[in-house]
Amino acid sequence: MEPSSPEWDDKAARLRISTVGRISGKQHEVIVDFVSDNESIYITGVRNKRDWIKNILRNSDVEVTIKDIRKKMVANLVQSEEKRASIQKLYKKKYPIISRLVRLAGPGKRVFKLTVR
């Protein structure tokens, strides 16, 4: 699922991500905000202590659903501060009200790049 493909809808506000529980081994689904830059999809959480974030850190294989499209993907941690700053700008543009309250991709936040497996 690439943002530039015809099936992609980057105007969707949220996506559903399914992770494997790090303790239970069972599938867990949550809905999260996301942004894209026409090349990749990025997700982050308001709090790093969310179970879905801990699950991804243990097992990066995820399933992502946007609208009715479901794909197997890999979530890789974004390390570059420069890239994180550009992702923060994407969040500010897409979610202006939330971004005023919370630094979604700011320092200390875990940001993941989603790529097709």
PDB file as gemmi writes it, atoms N, CA and C in Angstrom:
CRYST1    1.000    1.000    1.000  90.00  90.00  90.00 P 1                      
ATOM      1  N   MET A   1       0.859  -1.166   0.000  1.00  0.00           N  
ATOM      2  CA  MET A   1       0.000   0.000   0.000  1.00  0.00           C  
ATOM      3  C   MET A   1       0.901   1.224   0.000  1.00  0.00           C  
ATOM      4  N   GLU A   2       1.085   1.807  -1.131  1.00  0.00           N  
ATOM      5  CA  GLU A   2       1.889   3.016  -1.238  1.00  0.00           C  
ATOM      6  C   GLU A   2       0.954   4.204  -1.381  1.00  0.00           C  
ATOM      7  N   PRO A   3       1.289   5.353  -0.785  1.00  0.00           N  
ATOM      8  CA  PRO A   3       0.412   6.510  -0.871  1.00  0.00           C  
ATOM      9  C   PRO A   3       0.077   6.920  -2.295  1.00  0.00           C  
ATOM     10  N   SER A   4       0.955   6.657  -3.257  1.00  0.00           N  
ATOM     11  CA  SER A   4       0.703   7.089  -4.623  1.00  0.00           C  
ATOM     12  C   SER A   4      -0.140   6.093  -5.423  1.00  0.00           C  
ATOM     13  N   SER A   5      -0.421   4.916  -4.878  1.00  0.00           N  
ATOM     14  CA  SER A   5      -1.196   3.933  -5.622  1.00  0.00           C  
ATOM     15  C   SER A   5      -2.665   4.335  -5.674  1.00  0.00           C  
ATOM     16  N   PRO A   6      -3.394   3.881  -6.713  1.00  0.00           N  
ATOM     17  CA  PRO A   6      -4.799   4.272  -6.860  1.00  0.00           C  
ATOM     18  C   PRO A   6      -5.668   3.841  -5.681  1.00  0.00           C  
ATOM     19  N   GLU A   7      -5.288   2.780  -4.990  1.00  0.00           N  
ATOM     20  CA  GLU A   7      -6.110   2.290  -3.877  1.00  0.00           C  
ATOM     21  C   GLU A   7      -5.889   3.093  -2.594  1.00  0.00           C  
ATOM     22  N   TRP A   8      -4.883   3.939  -2.583  1.00  0.00           N  
ATOM     23  CA  TRP A   8      -4.514   4.678  -1.385  1.00  0.00           C  
ATOM     24  C   TRP A   8      -5.425   5.877  -1.163  1.00  0.00           C  
ATOM     25  N   ASP A   9      -5.818   6.083   0.072  1.00  0.00           N  
ATOM     26  CA  ASP A   9      -6.629   7.255   0.409  1.00  0.00           C  
ATOM     27  C   ASP A   9      -5.968   7.959   1.581  1.00  0.00           C  
ATOM     28  N   ASP A  10      -5.034   8.868   1.291  1.00  0.00           N  
ATOM     29  CA  ASP A  10      -4.330   9.539   2.381  1.00  0.00           C  
ATOM     30  C   ASP A  10      -5.173  10.628   3.024  1.00  0.00           C  
ATOM     31  N   LYS A  11      -6.385  10.820   2.513  1.00  0.00           N  
ATOM     32  CA  LYS A  11      -7.299  11.773   3.136  1.00  0.00           C  
ATOM     33  C   LYS A  11      -8.022  11.140   4.330  1.00  0.00           C  
ATOM     34  N   ALA A  12      -7.938   9.826   4.445  1.00  0.00           N  
ATOM     35  CA  ALA A  12      -8.523   9.156   5.609  1.00  0.00           C  
ATOM     36  C   ALA A  12      -7.853   9.711   6.858  1.00  0.00           C  
ATOM     37  N   ALA A  13      -8.625   9.891   7.908  1.00  0.00           N  
ATOM     38  CA  ALA A  13      -8.083  10.482   9.128  1.00  0.00           C  
ATOM     39  C   ALA A  13      -7.276   9.485   9.948  1.00  0.00           C  
ATOM     40  N   ARG A  14      -7.675   8.234   9.886  1.00  0.00           N  
ATOM     41  CA  ARG A  14      -7.049   7.234  10.762  1.00  0.00           C  
ATOM     42  C   ARG A  14      -6.874   5.915  10.046  1.00  0.00           C  
ATOM     43  N   LEU A  15      -6.051   5.084  10.639  1.00  0.00           N  
ATOM     44  CA  LEU A  15      -5.908   3.721  10.153  1.00  0.00           C  
ATOM     45  C   LEU A  15      -6.042   2.764  11.323  1.00  0.00           C  
ATOM     46  N   ARG A  16      -6.324   1.525  10.986  1.00  0.00           N  
ATOM     47  CA  ARG A  16      -6.415   0.460  11.997  1.00  0.00           C  
ATOM     48  C   ARG A  16      -5.145  -0.368  11.861  1.00  0.00           C  
ATOM     49  N   ILE A  17      -4.460  -0.546  12.981  1.00  0.00           N  
ATOM     50  CA  ILE A  17      -3.233  -1.338  12.963  1.00  0.00           C  
ATOM     51  C   ILE A  17      -3.398  -2.539  13.882  1.00  0.00           C  
ATOM     52  N   SER A  18      -2.992  -3.678  13.366  1.00  0.00           N  
ATOM     53  CA  SER A  18      -3.068  -4.920  14.128  1.00  0.00           C  
ATOM     54  C   SER A  18      -1.645  -5.358  14.468  1.00  0.00           C  
ATOM     55  N   THR A  19      -1.393  -5.531  15.755  1.00  0.00           N  
ATOM     56  CA  THR A  19      -0.075  -5.957  16.231  1.00  0.00           C  
ATOM     57  C   THR A  19      -0.211  -7.303  16.929  1.00  0.00           C  
ATOM     58  N   VAL A  20       0.914  -7.967  17.125  1.00  0.00           N  
ATOM     59  CA  VAL A  20       0.935  -9.213  17.885  1.00  0.00           C  
ATOM     60  C   VAL A  20       1.315  -8.864  19.317  1.00  0.00           C  
ATOM     61  N   GLY A  21       0.483  -9.271  20.266  1.00  0.00           N  
ATOM     62  CA  GLY A  21       0.746  -8.991  21.677  1.00  0.00           C  
ATOM     63  C   GLY A  21       2.072  -9.566  22.113  1.00  0.00           C  
ATOM     64  N   ARG A  22       2.891  -8.753  22.738  1.00  0.00           N  
ATOM     65  CA  ARG A  22       4.233  -9.181  23.134  1.00  0.00           C  
ATOM     66  C   ARG A  22       4.202 -10.216  24.252  1.00  0.00           C  
ATOM     67  N   ILE A  23       3.121 -10.272  25.019  1.00  0.00           N  
ATOM     68  CA  ILE A  23       2.990 -11.255  26.097  1.00  0.00           C  
ATOM     69  C   ILE A  23       2.035 -12.368  25.687  1.00  0.00           C  
ATOM     70  N   SER A  24       0.851 -11.986  25.181  1.00  0.00           N  
ATOM     71  CA  SER A  24      -0.189 -12.966  24.853  1.00  0.00           C  
ATOM     72  C   SER A  24       0.044 -13.669  23.522  1.00  0.00           C  
ATOM     73  N   GLY A  25       0.718 -12.995  22.581  1.00  0.00           N  
ATOM     74  CA  GLY A  25       0.885 -13.562  21.251  1.00  0.00           C  
ATOM     75  C   GLY A  25      -0.364 -13.443  20.392  1.00  0.00           C  
ATOM     76  N   LYS A  26      -1.409 -12.815  20.919  1.00  0.00           N  
ATOM     77  CA  LYS A  26      -2.672 -12.657  20.191  1.00  0.00           C  
ATOM     78  C   LYS A  26      -2.667 -11.356  19.403  1.00  0.00           C  
ATOM     79  N   GLN A  27      -3.495 -11.310  18.359  1.00  0.00           N  
ATOM     80  CA  GLN A  27      -3.647 -10.102  17.556  1.00  0.00           C  
ATOM     81  C   GLN A  27      -4.401  -9.036  18.350  1.00  0.00           C  
ATOM     82  N   HIS A  28      -3.920  -7.807  18.284  1.00  0.00           N  
ATOM     83  CA  HIS A  28      -4.575  -6.666  18.928  1.00  0.00           C  
ATOM     84  C   HIS A  28      -4.706  -5.555  17.894  1.00  0.00           C  
ATOM     85  N   GLU A  29      -5.878  -4.946  17.826  1.00  0.00           N  
ATOM     86  CA  GLU A  29      -6.107  -3.865  16.879  1.00  0.00           C  
ATOM     87  C   GLU A  29      -6.404  -2.564  17.597  1.00  0.00           C  
ATOM     88  N   VAL A  30      -5.830  -1.491  17.078  1.00  0.00           N  
ATOM     89  CA  VAL A  30      -6.110  -0.141  17.576  1.00  0.00           C  
ATOM     90  C   VAL A  30      -6.246   0.781  16.372  1.00  0.00           C  
ATOM     91  N   ILE A  31      -6.880   1.907  16.592  1.00  0.00           N  
ATOM     92  CA  ILE A  31      -7.022   2.916  15.554  1.00  0.00           C  
ATOM     93  C   ILE A  31      -6.110   4.079  15.923  1.00  0.00           C  
ATOM     94  N   VAL A  32      -5.283   4.504  14.954  1.00  0.00           N  
ATOM     95  CA  VAL A  32      -4.334   5.588  15.199  1.00  0.00           C  
ATOM     96  C   VAL A  32      -4.361   6.587  14.048  1.00  0.00           C  
ATOM     97  N   ASP A  33      -3.934   7.811  14.353  1.00  0.00           N  
ATOM     98  CA  ASP A  33      -3.757   8.835  13.323  1.00  0.00           C  
ATOM     99  C   ASP A  33      -2.517   8.477  12.512  1.00  0.00           C  
ATOM    100  N   PHE A  34      -2.483   8.945  11.265  1.00  0.00           N  
ATOM    101  CA  PHE A  34      -1.310   8.697  10.430  1.00  0.00           C  
ATOM    102  C   PHE A  34      -1.117   9.855   9.468  1.00  0.00           C  
ATOM    103  N   VAL A  35       0.082   9.922   8.920  1.00  0.00           N  
ATOM    104  CA  VAL A  35       0.387  10.883   7.861  1.00  0.00           C  
ATOM    105  C   VAL A  35       1.177  10.165   6.781  1.00  0.00           C  
ATOM    106  N   SER A  36       1.204  10.771   5.593  1.00  0.00           N  
ATOM    107  CA  SER A  36       2.008  10.221   4.505  1.00  0.00           C  
ATOM    108  C   SER A  36       2.686  11.367   3.774  1.00  0.00           C  
ATOM    109  N   ASP A  37       3.781  11.032   3.100  1.00  0.00           N  
ATOM    110  CA  ASP A  37       4.522  12.044   2.348  1.00  0.00           C  
ATOM    111  C   ASP A  37       4.656  11.660   0.881  1.00  0.00           C  
ATOM    112  N   ASN A  38       3.684  10.921   0.365  1.00  0.00           N  
ATOM    113  CA  ASN A  38       3.657  10.416  -1.014  1.00  0.00           C  
ATOM    114  C   ASN A  38       4.689   9.324  -1.258  1.00  0.00           C  
ATOM    115  N   GLU A  39       5.456   8.975  -0.261  1.00  0.00           N  
ATOM    116  CA  GLU A  39       6.410   7.880  -0.369  1.00  0.00           C  
ATOM    117  C   GLU A  39       6.148   6.831   0.702  1.00  0.00           C  
ATOM    118  N   SER A  40       5.806   7.290   1.889  1.00  0.00           N  
ATOM    119  CA  SER A  40       5.662   6.383   3.028  1.00  0.00           C  
ATOM    120  C   SER A  40       4.520   6.819   3.923  1.00  0.00           C  
ATOM    121  N   ILE A  41       4.145   5.903   4.811  1.00  0.00           N  
ATOM    122  CA  ILE A  41       3.124   6.147   5.821  1.00  0.00           C  
ATOM    123  C   ILE A  41       3.829   6.178   7.170  1.00  0.00           C  
ATOM    124  N   TYR A  42       3.412   7.111   8.041  1.00  0.00           N  
ATOM    125  CA  TYR A  42       4.029   7.242   9.357  1.00  0.00           C  
ATOM    126  C   TYR A  42       2.955   7.252  10.436  1.00  0.00           C  
ATOM    127  N   ILE A  43       3.265   6.609  11.558  1.00  0.00           N  
ATOM    128  CA  ILE A  43       2.376   6.624  12.716  1.00  0.00           C  
ATOM    129  C   ILE A  43       3.180   6.945  13.965  1.00  0.00           C  
ATOM    130  N   THR A  44       2.497   7.488  14.936  1.00  0.00           N  
ATOM    131  CA  THR A  44       3.108   7.761  16.231  1.00  0.00           C  
ATOM    132  C   THR A  44       2.002   7.758  17.267  1.00  0.00           C  
ATOM    133  N   GLY A  45       2.379   7.655  18.502  1.00  0.00           N  
ATOM    134  CA  GLY A  45       1.401   7.692  19.583  1.00  0.00           C  
ATOM    135  C   GLY A  45       1.617   8.903  20.464  1.00  0.00           C  
ATOM    136  N   VAL A  46       0.562   9.300  21.134  1.00  0.00           N  
ATOM    137  CA  VAL A  46       0.669  10.421  22.058  1.00  0.00           C  
ATOM    138  C   VAL A  46       1.564  10.040  23.230  1.00  0.00           C  
ATOM    139  N   ARG A  47       1.448   8.794  23.660  1.00  0.00           N  
ATOM    140  CA  ARG A  47       2.254   8.293  24.783  1.00  0.00           C  
ATOM    141  C   ARG A  47       3.050   7.068  24.340  1.00  0.00           C  
ATOM    142  N   ASN A  48       4.323   7.032  24.668  1.00  0.00           N  
ATOM    143  CA  ASN A  48       5.176   5.901  24.301  1.00  0.00           C  
ATOM    144  C   ASN A  48       4.836   4.624  25.057  1.00  0.00           C  
ATOM    145  N   LYS A  49       4.032   4.723  26.106  1.00  0.00           N  
ATOM    146  CA  LYS A  49       3.745   3.547  26.932  1.00  0.00           C  
ATOM    147  C   LYS A  49       2.541   2.756  26.449  1.00  0.00           C  
ATOM    148  N   ARG A  50       1.961   3.122  25.313  1.00  0.00           N  
ATOM    149  CA  ARG A  50       0.827   2.384  24.748  1.00  0.00           C  
ATOM    150  C   ARG A  50       1.261   0.970  24.393  1.00  0.00           C  
ATOM    151  N   ASP A  51       0.367   0.016  24.608  1.00  0.00           N  
ATOM    152  CA  ASP A  51       0.685  -1.379  24.308  1.00  0.00           C  
ATOM    153  C   ASP A  51       1.019  -1.603  22.838  1.00  0.00           C  
ATOM    154  N   TRP A  52       0.314  -0.928  21.936  1.00  0.00           N  
ATOM    155  CA  TRP A  52       0.591  -1.165  20.517  1.00  0.00           C  
ATOM    156  C   TRP A  52       2.014  -0.744  20.163  1.00  0.00           C  
ATOM    157  N   ILE A  53       2.520   0.291  20.803  1.00  0.00           N  
ATOM    158  CA  ILE A  53       3.902   0.722  20.560  1.00  0.00           C  
ATOM    159  C   ILE A  53       4.870  -0.319  21.105  1.00  0.00           C  
ATOM    160  N   LYS A  54       4.624  -0.791  22.309  1.00  0.00           N  
ATOM    161  CA  LYS A  54       5.482  -1.829  22.896  1.00  0.00           C  
ATOM    162  C   LYS A  54       5.447  -3.101  22.051  1.00  0.00           C  
ATOM    163  N   ASN A  55       4.255  -3.435  21.522  1.00  0.00           N  
ATOM    164  CA  ASN A  55       4.130  -4.628  20.676  1.00  0.00           C  
ATOM    165  C   ASN A  55       4.962  -4.486  19.404  1.00  0.00           C  
ATOM    166  N   ILE A  56       4.918  -3.307  18.768  1.00  0.00           N  
ATOM    167  CA  ILE A  56       5.696  -3.084  17.549  1.00  0.00           C  
ATOM    168  C   ILE A  56       7.188  -3.156  17.842  1.00  0.00           C  
ATOM    169  N   LEU A  57       7.613  -2.634  18.977  1.00  0.00           N  
ATOM    170  CA  LEU A  57       9.029  -2.689  19.325  1.00  0.00           C  
ATOM    171  C   LEU A  57       9.504  -4.130  19.505  1.00  0.00           C  
ATOM    172  N   ARG A  58       8.604  -5.006  19.898  1.00  0.00           N  
ATOM    173  CA  ARG A  58       8.945  -6.429  20.065  1.00  0.00           C  
ATOM    174  C   ARG A  58       8.837  -7.182  18.738  1.00  0.00           C  
ATOM    175  N   ASN A  59       7.799  -6.859  17.928  1.00  0.00           N  
ATOM    176  CA  ASN A  59       7.564  -7.544  16.658  1.00  0.00           C  
ATOM    177  C   ASN A  59       7.053  -6.511  15.661  1.00  0.00           C  
ATOM    178  N   SER A  60       7.877  -6.166  14.687  1.00  0.00           N  
ATOM    179  CA  SER A  60       7.546  -5.077  13.762  1.00  0.00           C  
ATOM    180  C   SER A  60       6.582  -5.470  12.646  1.00  0.00           C  
ATOM    181  N   ASP A  61       6.220  -6.748  12.550  1.00  0.00           N  
ATOM    182  CA  ASP A  61       5.240  -7.171  11.542  1.00  0.00           C  
ATOM    183  C   ASP A  61       3.843  -6.762  11.989  1.00  0.00           C  
ATOM    184  N   VAL A  62       3.143  -6.008  11.143  1.00  0.00           N  
ATOM    185  CA  VAL A  62       1.814  -5.500  11.467  1.00  0.00           C  
ATOM    186  C   VAL A  62       0.900  -5.673  10.261  1.00  0.00           C  
ATOM    187  N   GLU A  63      -0.401  -5.536  10.508  1.00  0.00           N  
ATOM    188  CA  GLU A  63      -1.372  -5.445   9.430  1.00  0.00           C  
ATOM    189  C   GLU A  63      -2.058  -4.100   9.562  1.00  0.00           C  
ATOM    190  N   VAL A  64      -2.196  -3.412   8.439  1.00  0.00           N  
ATOM    191  CA  VAL A  64      -2.744  -2.064   8.431  1.00  0.00           C  
ATOM    192  C   VAL A  64      -3.989  -2.041   7.555  1.00  0.00           C  
ATOM    193  N   THR A  65      -5.040  -1.411   8.056  1.00  0.00           N  
ATOM    194  CA  THR A  65      -6.266  -1.245   7.284  1.00  0.00           C  
ATOM    195  C   THR A  65      -6.589   0.236   7.194  1.00  0.00           C  
ATOM    196  N   ILE A  66      -6.747   0.712   5.958  1.00  0.00           N  
ATOM    197  CA  ILE A  66      -7.223   2.061   5.723  1.00  0.00           C  
ATOM    198  C   ILE A  66      -8.444   1.910   4.829  1.00  0.00           C  
ATOM    199  N   LYS A  67      -9.566   2.433   5.321  1.00  0.00           N  
ATOM    200  CA  LYS A  67     -10.854   2.196   4.652  1.00  0.00           C  
ATOM    201  C   LYS A  67     -11.036   0.681   4.613  1.00  0.00           C  
ATOM    202  N   ASP A  68     -11.210   0.093   3.441  1.00  0.00           N  
ATOM    203  CA  ASP A  68     -11.404  -1.357   3.335  1.00  0.00           C  
ATOM    204  C   ASP A  68     -10.170  -2.085   2.818  1.00  0.00           C  
ATOM    205  N   ILE A  69      -9.049  -1.409   2.771  1.00  0.00           N  
ATOM    206  CA  ILE A  69      -7.830  -2.001   2.220  1.00  0.00           C  
ATOM    207  C   ILE A  69      -6.930  -2.448   3.360  1.00  0.00           C  
ATOM    208  N   ARG A  70      -6.586  -3.736   3.350  1.00  0.00           N  
ATOM    209  CA  ARG A  70      -5.765  -4.312   4.422  1.00  0.00           C  
ATOM    210  C   ARG A  70      -4.475  -4.846   3.808  1.00  0.00           C  
ATOM    211  N   LYS A  71      -3.332  -4.472   4.408  1.00  0.00           N  
ATOM    212  CA  LYS A  71      -2.025  -4.906   3.910  1.00  0.00           C  
ATOM    213  C   LYS A  71      -1.139  -5.347   5.060  1.00  0.00           C  
ATOM    214  N   LYS A  72      -0.279  -6.325   4.774  1.00  0.00           N  
ATOM    215  CA  LYS A  72       0.754  -6.722   5.727  1.00  0.00           C  
ATOM    216  C   LYS A  72       1.916  -5.763   5.539  1.00  0.00           C  
ATOM    217  N   MET A  73       2.385  -5.223   6.657  1.00  0.00           N  
ATOM    218  CA  MET A  73       3.442  -4.220   6.598  1.00  0.00           C  
ATOM    219  C   MET A  73       4.459  -4.456   7.706  1.00  0.00           C  
ATOM    220  N   VAL A  74       5.540  -3.685   7.639  1.00  0.00           N  
ATOM    221  CA  VAL A  74       6.575  -3.693   8.668  1.00  0.00           C  
ATOM    222  C   VAL A  74       6.682  -2.267   9.200  1.00  0.00           C  
ATOM    223  N   ALA A  75       6.750  -2.135  10.514  1.00  0.00           N  
ATOM    224  CA  ALA A  75       6.876  -0.827  11.165  1.00  0.00           C  
ATOM    225  C   ALA A  75       8.315  -0.647  11.627  1.00  0.00           C  
ATOM    226  N   ASN A  76       9.007   0.309  11.028  1.00  0.00           N  
ATOM    227  CA  ASN A  76      10.402   0.597  11.384  1.00  0.00           C  
ATOM    228  C   ASN A  76      10.488   1.921  12.118  1.00  0.00           C  
ATOM    229  N   LEU A  77      11.233   1.932  13.187  1.00  0.00           N  
ATOM    230  CA  LEU A  77      11.416   3.134  13.992  1.00  0.00           C  
ATOM    231  C   LEU A  77      12.198   4.178  13.197  1.00  0.00           C  
ATOM    232  N   VAL A  78      11.686   5.409  13.162  1.00  0.00           N  
ATOM    233  CA  VAL A  78      12.370   6.516  12.488  1.00  0.00           C  
ATOM    234  C   VAL A  78      13.387   7.090  13.475  1.00  0.00           C  
ATOM    235  N   GLN A  79      14.652   7.075  13.094  1.00  0.00           N  
ATOM    236  CA  GLN A  79      15.727   7.531  13.981  1.00  0.00           C  
ATOM    237  C   GLN A  79      16.157   8.970  13.713  1.00  0.00           C  
ATOM    238  N   SER A  80      16.124   9.379  12.463  1.00  0.00           N  
ATOM    239  CA  SER A  80      16.641  10.685  12.060  1.00  0.00           C  
ATOM    240  C   SER A  80      15.794  11.823  12.629  1.00  0.00           C  
ATOM    241  N   GLU A  81      16.446  12.722  13.355  1.00  0.00           N  
ATOM    242  CA  GLU A  81      15.738  13.883  13.908  1.00  0.00           C  
ATOM    243  C   GLU A  81      15.218  14.781  12.790  1.00  0.00           C  
ATOM    244  N   GLU A  82      15.959  14.867  11.697  1.00  0.00           N  
ATOM    245  CA  GLU A  82      15.519  15.669  10.550  1.00  0.00           C  
ATOM    246  C   GLU A  82      14.224  15.094   9.967  1.00  0.00           C  
ATOM    247  N   LYS A  83      14.178  13.782   9.816  1.00  0.00           N  
ATOM    248  CA  LYS A  83      12.972  13.130   9.278  1.00  0.00           C  
ATOM    249  C   LYS A  83      11.812  13.285  10.254  1.00  0.00           C  
ATOM    250  N   ARG A  84      12.089  13.146  11.536  1.00  0.00           N  
ATOM    251  CA  ARG A  84      11.043  13.294  12.550  1.00  0.00           C  
ATOM    252  C   ARG A  84      10.454  14.710  12.516  1.00  0.00           C  
ATOM    253  N   ALA A  85      11.310  15.704  12.277  1.00  0.00           N  
ATOM    254  CA  ALA A  85      10.837  17.092  12.182  1.00  0.00           C  
ATOM    255  C   ALA A  85       9.921  17.266  10.970  1.00  0.00           C  
ATOM    256  N   SER A  86      10.265  16.626   9.857  1.00  0.00           N  
ATOM    257  CA  SER A  86       9.400  16.736   8.678  1.00  0.00           C  
ATOM    258  C   SER A  86       8.074  16.010   8.901  1.00  0.00           C  
ATOM    259  N   ILE A  87       8.106  14.917   9.639  1.00  0.00           N  
ATOM    260  CA  ILE A  87       6.880  14.188   9.962  1.00  0.00           C  
ATOM    261  C   ILE A  87       6.008  15.025  10.899  1.00  0.00           C  
ATOM    262  N   GLN A  88       6.638  15.719  11.845  1.00  0.00           N  
ATOM    263  CA  GLN A  88       5.895  16.605  12.747  1.00  0.00           C  
ATOM    264  C   GLN A  88       5.149  17.672  11.932  1.00  0.00           C  
ATOM    265  N   LYS A  89       5.777  18.197  10.896  1.00  0.00           N  
ATOM    266  CA  LYS A  89       5.124  19.195  10.049  1.00  0.00           C  
ATOM    267  C   LYS A  89       3.916  18.596   9.330  1.00  0.00           C  
ATOM    268  N   LEU A  90       4.040  17.347   8.896  1.00  0.00           N  
ATOM    269  CA  LEU A  90       2.910  16.674   8.246  1.00  0.00           C  
ATOM    270  C   LEU A  90       1.739  16.509   9.221  1.00  0.00           C  
ATOM    271  N   TYR A  91       2.058  16.150  10.474  1.00  0.00           N  
ATOM    272  CA  TYR A  91       1.003  16.027  11.492  1.00  0.00           C  
ATOM    273  C   TYR A  91       0.337  17.375  11.752  1.00  0.00           C  
ATOM    274  N   LYS A  92       1.132  18.440  11.822  1.00  0.00           N  
ATOM    275  CA  LYS A  92       0.576  19.777  12.070  1.00  0.00           C  
ATOM    276  C   LYS A  92      -0.381  20.181  10.960  1.00  0.00           C  
ATOM    277  N   LYS A  93      -0.017  19.839   9.731  1.00  0.00           N  
ATOM    278  CA  LYS A  93      -0.866  20.191   8.588  1.00  0.00           C  
ATOM    279  C   LYS A  93      -2.155  19.374   8.583  1.00  0.00           C  
ATOM    280  N   LYS A  94      -2.057  18.072   8.832  1.00  0.00           N  
ATOM    281  CA  LYS A  94      -3.219  17.187   8.757  1.00  0.00           C  
ATOM    282  C   LYS A  94      -4.110  17.288   9.989  1.00  0.00           C  
ATOM    283  N   TYR A  95      -3.511  17.480  11.156  1.00  0.00           N  
ATOM    284  CA  TYR A  95      -4.251  17.514  12.430  1.00  0.00           C  
ATOM    285  C   TYR A  95      -3.915  18.807  13.176  1.00  0.00           C  
ATOM    286  N   PRO A  96      -4.336  19.966  12.669  1.00  0.00           N  
ATOM    287  CA  PRO A  96      -3.912  21.237  13.278  1.00  0.00           C  
ATOM    288  C   PRO A  96      -4.339  21.410  14.733  1.00  0.00           C  
ATOM    289  N   ILE A  97      -5.516  20.977  15.094  1.00  0.00           N  
ATOM    290  CA  ILE A  97      -5.990  21.165  16.477  1.00  0.00           C  
ATOM    291  C   ILE A  97      -5.234  20.253  17.430  1.00  0.00           C  
ATOM    292  N   ILE A  98      -5.120  18.987  17.084  1.00  0.00           N  
ATOM    293  CA  ILE A  98      -4.408  18.031  17.951  1.00  0.00           C  
ATOM    294  C   ILE A  98      -2.946  18.447  18.086  1.00  0.00           C  
ATOM    295  N   SER A  99      -2.347  18.890  16.981  1.00  0.00           N  
ATOM    296  CA  SER A  99      -0.932  19.272  17.000  1.00  0.00           C  
ATOM    297  C   SER A  99      -0.658  20.452  17.910  1.00  0.00           C  
ATOM    298  N   ARG A 100      -1.657  21.303  18.116  1.00  0.00           N  
ATOM    299  CA  ARG A 100      -1.472  22.423  19.048  1.00  0.00           C  
ATOM    300  C   ARG A 100      -1.411  21.939  20.487  1.00  0.00           C  
ATOM    301  N   LEU A 101      -2.085  20.843  20.754  1.00  0.00           N  
ATOM    302  CA  LEU A 101      -2.144  20.314  22.115  1.00  0.00           C  
ATOM    303  C   LEU A 101      -0.993  19.361  22.428  1.00  0.00           C  
ATOM    304  N   VAL A 102      -0.555  18.616  21.415  1.00  0.00           N  
ATOM    305  CA  VAL A 102       0.420  17.553  21.637  1.00  0.00           C  
ATOM    306  C   VAL A 102       1.453  17.573  20.518  1.00  0.00           C  
ATOM    307  N   ARG A 103       2.700  17.404  20.860  1.00  0.00           N  
ATOM    308  CA  ARG A 103       3.731  17.243  19.825  1.00  0.00           C  
ATOM    309  C   ARG A 103       3.744  15.777  19.414  1.00  0.00           C  
ATOM    310  N   LEU A 104       2.985  15.457  18.360  1.00  0.00           N  
ATOM    311  CA  LEU A 104       2.791  14.070  17.971  1.00  0.00           C  
ATOM    312  C   LEU A 104       4.066  13.359  17.541  1.00  0.00           C  
ATOM    313  N   ALA A 105       4.926  14.036  16.813  1.00  0.00           N  
ATOM    314  CA  ALA A 105       6.153  13.385  16.354  1.00  0.00           C  
ATOM    315  C   ALA A 105       7.382  14.088  16.922  1.00  0.00           C  
ATOM    316  N   GLY A 106       7.195  14.797  18.011  1.00  0.00           N  
ATOM    317  CA  GLY A 106       8.271  15.580  18.592  1.00  0.00           C  
ATOM    318  C   GLY A 106       9.317  14.741  19.298  1.00  0.00           C  
ATOM    319  N   PRO A 107      10.298  15.402  19.881  1.00  0.00           N  
ATOM    320  CA  PRO A 107      11.382  14.709  20.580  1.00  0.00           C  
ATOM    321  C   PRO A 107      10.846  13.756  21.646  1.00  0.00           C  
ATOM    322  N   GLY A 108      11.420  12.573  21.695  1.00  0.00           N  
ATOM    323  CA  GLY A 108      11.019  11.593  22.686  1.00  0.00           C  
ATOM    324  C   GLY A 108       9.866  10.704  22.262  1.00  0.00           C  
ATOM    325  N   LYS A 109       9.175  11.052  21.179  1.00  0.00           N  
ATOM    326  CA  LYS A 109       8.063  10.232  20.691  1.00  0.00           C  
ATOM    327  C   LYS A 109       8.606   9.177  19.741  1.00  0.00           C  
ATOM    328  N   ARG A 110       8.018   8.016  19.792  1.00  0.00           N  
ATOM    329  CA  ARG A 110       8.401   6.964  18.862  1.00  0.00           C  
ATOM    330  C   ARG A 110       7.573   7.136  17.590  1.00  0.00           C  
ATOM    331  N   VAL A 111       8.244   7.228  16.481  1.00  0.00           N  
ATOM    332  CA  VAL A 111       7.604   7.399  15.182  1.00  0.00           C  
ATOM    333  C   VAL A 111       7.989   6.198  14.328  1.00  0.00           C  
ATOM    334  N   PHE A 112       7.000   5.607  13.660  1.00  0.00           N  
ATOM    335  CA  PHE A 112       7.231   4.423  12.846  1.00  0.00           C  
ATOM    336  C   PHE A 112       6.902   4.693  11.388  1.00  0.00           C  
ATOM    337  N   LYS A 113       7.759   4.198  10.516  1.00  0.00           N  
ATOM    338  CA  LYS A 113       7.522   4.230   9.080  1.00  0.00           C  
ATOM    339  C   LYS A 113       6.970   2.853   8.701  1.00  0.00           C  
ATOM    340  N   LEU A 114       5.843   2.847   8.010  1.00  0.00           N  
ATOM    341  CA  LEU A 114       5.216   1.599   7.587  1.00  0.00           C  
ATOM    342  C   LEU A 114       5.557   1.309   6.139  1.00  0.00           C  
ATOM    343  N   THR A 115       6.056   0.097   5.876  1.00  0.00           N  
ATOM    344  CA  THR A 115       6.359  -0.312   4.514  1.00  0.00           C  
ATOM    345  C   THR A 115       5.726  -1.684   4.259  1.00  0.00           C  
ATOM    346  N   VAL A 116       5.361  -1.897   2.998  1.00  0.00           N  
ATOM    347  CA  VAL A 116       4.738  -3.171   2.611  1.00  0.00           C  
ATOM    348  C   VAL A 116       5.731  -4.298   2.775  1.00  0.00           C  
ATOM    349  N   ARG A 117       5.245  -5.402   3.320  1.00  0.00           N  
ATOM    350  CA  ARG A 117       6.090  -6.580   3.517  1.00  0.00           C  
ATOM    351  C   ARG A 117       6.218  -7.358   2.234  1.00  0.00           C  
TER     352      ARG A 117                                                      
END                                                                             
